Amino acid sequence: MTKHPSRIVVKFGSGILANARGTALDERQFARLATEIAGLVQAGHECVIVSSGAVAAGLAELGLKERPEDLPSKQACAAIGQSKLMQLYGAMFAPHGLVVAQLLLTYRDLDSRVSHTNAQNTLRRLFEQKHVVPIINENDSVAVEEFGKFGDNDKLSAEVAVLVKADLLILLTSVDGLLDADGKTVRVVEDIAAVASLARQEKGKFSVGGMISKLQAVKLAVEAGISTHIASGRKAGRIPGIVAGKPLGTRFVAR
């Protein structure tokens, strides 16, 4: 995207952080993703991760083989899994000389002027540290709204991108961008309304969002002037490649 240092928000969905069964976190994935983010930080970019995965981590700790349906059980999994999620991030970034900072947000936090400002100030101070990677997740364990209101953190990532005045938002998911009617990746989108019909309802078994949720997040970001990409989180090199301006995934042009 640019050779100059920029502020980047990267969203990791549940489907790319969990194993194939969705019952535990995929440590090899975490190691690779951490390495790619660390490379950007070392190059001078400011990076924020918006991460799902707490429920999957909690499933493993509780010995559950599938995601529960009732809200209390989901929130219990998130409460247990969030610390496991952060421990794994910490372990994967440590070899790169980086530490992680956890921020848990709810819809009401971003809707509140005071909480919005506090989150903004906290992130600004963390950016000043240069060796810290902020990791944000919806506060699922206490959220009183419908669980997953942010759509597997899709909307949350766009809200965060706007909050920090990001230059770039990258949504990493299980598919390599928006697919056309023939199943081919649409490389560039200038008008989201023109491609809305391509969004499919289906989503991964262990995911909360889907392409519709992602396009809603994209719309929020591009209307705020933030260039946005949707790409595969299972393919190596997508993050640095997109930052370098390579035609990977689907690029949504900022307005």
C-alpha positions in Angstrom: 0.0 0.0 0.0 2.8 2.4 0.9 6.5 2.4 1.6 6.0 5.0 4.3 5.1 4.0 7.9 1.3 3.7 8.3 -1.3 2.7 10.8 -2.8 -0.7 10.0 -5.7 -2.6 11.6 -5.7 -6.4 10.9 -8.7 -8.5 11.8 -8.3 -12.3 12.4 -11.5 -14.2 12.2 -12.3 -17.4 14.2 -12.0 -19.6 11.1 -8.4 -18.8 10.6 -7.3 -19.0 14.2 -8.9 -22.3 15.2 -8.0 -25.8 14.1 -10.0 -27.6 11.5 -12.6 -28.7 14.0 -12.8 -25.3 15.6 -12.2 -26.8 19.1 -8.8 -25.3 19.8 -6.4 -22.6 18.7 -4.0 -23.3 15.8 -0.6 -22.5 17.2 1.2 -22.7 13.9 -1.2 -20.2 12.5 -0.6 -17.9 15.4 3.2 -18.2 14.9 3.0 -17.3 11.2 0.6 -14.4 11.7 2.7 -13.0 14.6 5.8 -13.1 12.4 4.1 -11.2 9.6 2.7 -8.5 11.9 6.1 -8.3 13.7 7.8 -7.6 10.3 5.5 -4.7 9.8 6.1 -3.3 13.3 9.8 -3.6 12.8 9.5 -1.7 9.5 7.9 1.2 11.4 4.2 0.6 10.9 1.7 0.8 13.7 -0.4 -2.3 13.9 -3.6 -3.2 15.8 -5.0 -6.7 15.8 -8.7 -7.2 16.2 -8.9 -10.9 17.1 -11.6 -13.5 17.5 -10.8 -16.9 18.9 -11.7 -16.7 22.6 -14.6 -19.0 22.4 -12.6 -21.6 20.5 -9.9 -21.4 23.1 -12.5 -21.9 25.8 -14.0 -24.9 24.1 -10.6 -26.7 24.4 -10.3 -25.9 28.1 -13.9 -27.2 28.8 -13.4 -30.2 26.6 -16.3 -29.3 24.4 -16.4 -30.7 20.8 -18.7 -28.0 19.3 -19.7 -24.4 19.9 -22.5 -24.2 22.4 -25.8 -22.5 21.4 -26.9 -20.9 24.6 -25.6 -17.4 25.6 -24.3 -18.2 29.1 -22.2 -21.1 27.8 -20.8 -19.0 25.0 -19.9 -16.3 27.4 -18.3 -18.9 29.8 -16.2 -20.2 27.0 -15.1 -16.6 26.1 -14.3 -15.9 29.7 -12.1 -18.9 30.0 -10.6 -18.7 26.5 -9.7 -15.0 26.5 -6.7 -15.4 28.8 -5.6 -18.5 26.8 -5.8 -16.4 23.6 -3.7 -13.6 25.0 -1.2 -16.0 26.5 -0.7 -17.5 23.1 -0.3 -14.1 21.4 2.2 -13.1 24.1 4.3 -16.3 23.5 4.3 -15.8 19.7 5.3 -12.2 19.7 7.9 -12.5 22.4 10.6 -14.0 20.1 10.3 -10.8 18.0 10.9 -8.6 21.0 7.3 -7.4 21.1 4.7 -7.4 23.9 0.9 -7.5 23.6 -1.7 -5.3 25.1 -5.3 -6.5 25.6 -8.3 -4.2 25.1 -11.8 -5.7 25.5 -14.6 -3.6 24.1 -18.4 -3.7 23.8 -20.7 -1.9 21.4 -21.7 0.4 24.3 -18.0 1.3 24.8 -17.7 2.7 21.3 -21.1 4.3 21.5 -20.2 6.2 24.7 -18.4 9.5 24.2 -16.3 8.9 27.4 -15.4 5.3 26.7 -14.7 6.1 23.1 -12.3 8.8 24.1 -10.6 6.6 26.7 -10.1 3.8 24.2 -8.7 6.3 21.7 -6.3 7.7 24.3 -5.1 4.3 25.5 -4.3 3.2 21.9 -2.5 6.4 21.2 -0.3 5.9 24.2 0.4 2.2 23.2 1.4 3.4 19.7 4.0 5.6 21.4 5.7 2.5 22.9 6.8 1.1 19.5 7.3 -2.4 20.8 3.7 -3.0 21.8 1.0 -4.7 19.7 -2.6 -3.9 20.8 -5.0 -6.8 20.5 -8.7 -6.0 20.7 -11.6 -8.3 21.1 -15.3 -7.8 21.8 -15.9 -8.3 25.5 -18.0 -11.4 24.9 -18.1 -12.6 28.5 -20.0 -9.6 29.8 -21.7 -8.1 26.7 -25.4 -7.6 27.3 -26.2 -7.2 23.7 -26.7 -10.2 21.4 -23.5 -12.3 21.5 -21.4 -11.6 18.4 -23.1 -8.2 17.7 -20.0 -7.1 15.8 -20.2 -10.1 13.4 -17.2 -12.2 14.4 -15.5 -8.8 15.1 -16.0 -7.6 11.5 -17.8 -4.4 12.5 -15.6 -4.0 15.5 -12.5 -4.0 13.3 -14.0 -1.2 11.2 -15.0 0.8 14.3 -11.4 0.4 15.6 -10.0 1.5 12.2 -12.1 4.6 12.4 -11.2 5.1 16.1 -7.5 5.1 15.4 -7.7 6.9 12.1 -6.1 3.9 10.3 -4.6 4.1 6.8 -5.5 0.5 6.1 -7.9 -2.2 7.3 -7.3 -5.9 6.4 -10.0 -8.5 7.1 -8.5 -11.9 7.0 -10.9 -14.8 6.6 -11.2 -18.3 5.2 -11.7 -17.1 1.6 -9.4 -15.0 -0.5 -11.7 -12.0 -0.9 -15.1 -11.4 -2.4 -15.9 -14.0 -5.0 -17.9 -13.4 -8.2 -20.6 -15.7 -9.6 -17.9 -17.9 -11.1 -16.1 -18.3 -7.9 -13.2 -16.0 -8.9 -11.8 -13.3 -6.6 -13.0 -9.8 -7.4 -9.7 -7.8 -7.2 -10.9 -4.2 -6.9 -14.2 -2.8 -5.8 -15.1 0.9 -6.1 -18.8 0.7 -5.4 -19.9 -1.7 -2.6 -23.6 -1.5 -3.6 -22.7 -2.8 -7.0 -21.3 -6.1 -5.6 -23.6 -6.5 -2.6 -25.5 -9.3 -4.5 -22.2 -11.4 -4.5 -22.3 -11.7 -0.7 -23.3 -15.1 0.3 -25.2 -16.0 3.5 -23.1 -19.0 4.4 -20.3 -18.8 6.9 -17.9 -21.2 8.7 -19.2 -23.6 11.3 -17.2 -21.9 14.0 -17.5 -18.3 12.7 -20.0 -15.7 13.7 -19.7 -13.5 10.7 -20.0 -14.0 7.0 -19.4 -12.0 3.8 -22.5 -9.9 4.4 -21.1 -8.9 7.8 -17.7 -8.1 6.2 -19.2 -5.9 3.5 -21.0 -3.9 6.1 -17.7 -3.4 7.9 -16.0 -2.5 4.6 -18.7 0.1 3.9 -18.1 1.7 7.3 -14.3 1.9 6.8 -14.2 3.1 3.2 -16.7 5.8 3.9 -14.3 7.0 6.6 -11.5 7.1 4.0 -9.8 3.9 5.0 -8.6 1.6 2.2 -9.8 -2.0 3.1 -8.9 -5.5 1.9 -10.5 -8.9 2.4 -8.1 -11.8 1.9 -7.3 -15.3 3.0 -5.8 -15.7 6.4 -4.7 -19.2 5.6 -2.3 -18.2 2.8 1.2 -17.0 3.9 2.3 -13.5 2.9 -1.1 -11.9 2.5 -0.5 -9.3 5.2 2.9 -7.9 4.1 1.9 -8.4 0.4 -1.2 -6.2 0.8 0.8 -3.5 2.7 3.3 -3.6 -0.2 0.5 -2.9 -2.7 0.3 -6.3 -4.3 -3.0 -7.3 -5.9 -4.0 -9.9 -3.3 -7.6 -10.6 -2.1 -10.1 -7.9 -2.8 -9.3 -4.3 -2.4 -12.0 -1.8 -1.6 -11.2 1.7 -2.6 -11.6 4.4 0.0 -13.9 7.3 -0.7 
